[in-house]
Amino acid sequence: MAKRSRRSSGFYDTIEYIGPRPQKPKRRKPFGGWVILAMSVGVAFLFGRHWIEPLKAAQSGPTPASVDDACGKLAGSSAFGDRLAVAALDQTKLAVDYDESYYPIAYPNGDVPAGKGKSEDVVVRGYRALGIDLQRLVHEDMEKDFREYPQLFGASGPDASVDHRRAANLQRFFERHGETLTTSKSDLSKYQPGDVIVWTHPGQVSKGKIETRIGIVAPGPEGGEPWVVHNNGAGPVWENCLMTYQIVGHYRFSR
């Protein structure tokens, strides 16, 4: 409050202020809490999407009964692609933890532990169920023409334990020894059971590079549009995702 002082003459001439010191109004920061919150949500979405999508697939995917029904419709077919699709579908009944770890394995016909695997292992195990060992085929081809394969992994030569477990190497093998087909999204009839699909997923980045994923085409439920059997983090799943990501490879291979 203000207090006046009085001279002997009876006049007031000075004012003394007693109370809290006036404060300058604070400048508002250009980046408020809402901006920080928005940035946090964006970062969480970008890095969380890799795990959210596999979890959604695991929770809402087909039932074992629907898988059995799809396999039953293909049973008895002599077509290689149909039999490969069944071998892929059968893997969706198994408990497999997603695991990208390097394992030293036997050669030929070597495999990582049965309860472990990733997208490439779905393809390798599917072919192996039909008597085709991609581990041996890829290794032999890389021994002949190592420089024809992508030089992405810092390897100085073939490694029979891991080369067939890399989507880029499988893609190159199928390009060299299989039938390369369309990647168009305009005609789904071009995607037949047993075809191998390679995608890129812009939301999944490893060591600064967009990851590639690989899977096997299988008929959708009730004979609908083609689905894919793959392992994108939740174990082998049968999923309607053929057109979800960018298709960069479409192959048909049998021996």
N, C-alpha and C positions, 0 to 999 in steps of 0.2 A: 504494500500500500504506500501511498505518498504522505509525507509528513512535512508541514510547513514550519519554518522557524520565525520567531517574532523578535523584532528589534524593540528597544526601549521606547521608541517613538510611537509604537503601536501599529506599525505597518509590517505586513508580511512581504518578504522579498526573496526568499530562497525556498527551493523545494528539494527535499531529500527523499529519494526513492528507496523504500525498504521492501524487499520481496525477492522472488526468484528472478534471475537474470533472463531477459528475453532471449529466446533461441531463434536462430535463423531457420527458415523452413528448409527441410532436407530435400535434396534433389533426388528424384526417382531414378533408380538404376535402369539403364536401357534394357537389361535382361532380367526380367522379373522371374518369380518362382514358376509361373506358368510356362515360360520358355524352357527352363531346365527340366520341368516335368515332361514336356513334349519331346525333348531330346532323349530323355531316359526311356520313354515308351518306344520311340523309334529304334533305339539301339537294342532294346529287349526283343522287339519284334524281329529285327534282322537276324540276331543270333539265336533266338528261340525257335524260329520257324523250322530249322533243321530237325529239332526234336518234336515239335508239335505235330507235324504232318505224319511221321511214323506212328506216333501215339494214337492219332485219330484213325489211322488205317487199322491199327490193332484193335481198337475199340469197336469200330463200326464195320469191320470186314465181314466177308462171307462166313457162314458156319461150316463146321466139318461135314454136315449133311449135304450142303450145297456143293462142296468140293467133291464129295463122293458121287453126287448126281452128275456133275460135269465129267468126271472120270468115266462113269458108267456109259455115257453117251459116246465116248471115244473108244471104249473098250472093244477089242476085236478088230480095230482098223489096222490095215497093213501099211498105211501111210507113215513114213518116218516122222513127219511133223506132228501128227496126232499122237504118236507114241512119246515123242519128246515133250509135248505139252502135258501128257499124263505124268511123266517123270518129274516135271516141274511142279505140277499141282500136288503131287504126293508129298513134296517137301513142306508144303504149308501146314501139314498135320504135325510136324515135328517142332520141338522146342529148341530154337537156335538163338543164342545170344549174338548180337552184332559184334564182330571183332575184326579189326583191321590189322591186328598184330602180325608180325613176321613169325612164322613157324618153320624150323628146319624139318622137312618131311621126306619120306622115302620117295624113291624114283625107280621105275615108273609106278603109276597107280597110287601115288601118295596123296594123302589128304590131311587137312587140319583136323583137330578133334571134332567129333561128330556134333557136339553141342555148340560149336563156334562157326562163324562164317560171315560173309558179306555178299554183295550183289554178284560178284564174279563166281563165287562158290556155288550159287544156284545154277548157273550155266554149266560149270564144270561137272557138278554132281548129276545134273540132268543128262548130259551126254554120256557120262560114265555108266549110268543105269542102262544105257543102250549099247554098252560095250565099246565106246569111243573115249579114249584117254586124251583129253586136250592138254594135259600136263606134258605128255610125251610128244604130241604133235607140235605144240608151240615151241617146246625146248629144241626139238630137232630142227625146226625151221629157223629158229634164231641162231642156232649153231652154224647153219649154212649161210645166212644173210643177216647177221646181227645189225648191220647199219641200215637195213631196210625197216627196222622197227623204231618206234619213237624213242628218242634219247632223252627221256624225261626224268629218269630216276637215279642218275649218277652212277649207273652200273657200267663197268668196263667190259662185261661179257655176260652171257646167259647165266641164269640162276634157276635151276629146276624147281626150287622150293617156292618161288614167288612169281615168276614171269607170267604164268597162266592165271594168276590171281590179280592181274591188272587189266582194267577195261581197255585201255589204249592198246595193249598188246593183243588182246583177244580181237579187238576191232581190226587191227592190221592183219592178223592171221586170216580172219574171215574175208577180208578184202582180197587177199592173195589166193585163197584156196576155195572160197565159197562163191555164192551168187550174190552180187550187190544189187539191191532193189531200191525202189523209190522211197523217199522220205516225205512225200506229199501227205498233207492232211485232208485232201479233198476226196479221197476214195479209200474208205476203210476196208473194202473188200481185198485190197492189195496186201493186207496184213493177215497172214495165214497162221494156223497153229504150228508151233515149233520154230517160227521165225525169231531171230535174235534182234533185239532193239538196243541201240545205244543212245542215251540222252545226255544233254548238259542241263544242269540245274543252276541258274544264276544265283540262287540264294544260298548255295553251298560252295564255299570257297575254302580250299586247303592250301596253305603255304603260298597264298597270293594267286592261285590258279583256280578257275572254275572247275568243279569236279565233274567227272563223267560217271554215269550209272548204266548198268546193263541188265537186261531181263529177257524172258522168253514169253512170246505171245501164246495165249490160251483163249479159247472161246469164253465169252461172258456167260453169265447165268441165263438159262432158258434160250441159249443160242443167239444171244444179242450181240452187240458190237464187241470187237475183240478187246480183251483185258490183257494184263501183263502179270507174270509171276516174277517178283524181284525181292531184294532185301535192301531196303533203304534206311534201316536202323531199327526196325521192330521185328526182325526175323523174316523168313520167307512169307510173303503175302501175295494173294491173288487180288488185284486191284484194278479198278477202272481208271487208269492213269496214262493210257497210251498217248493221248494228245495233251497231257498236262504240261509237259516240259518240251524243250527244243530237241527234236529228233535229229541226230547227226549221223546215224548209221542204221541200216536195215539189211539183214543178211539171212541167207538160207544155206545151211551147210549140212551135209550128210556124207557118210562113207559106206 
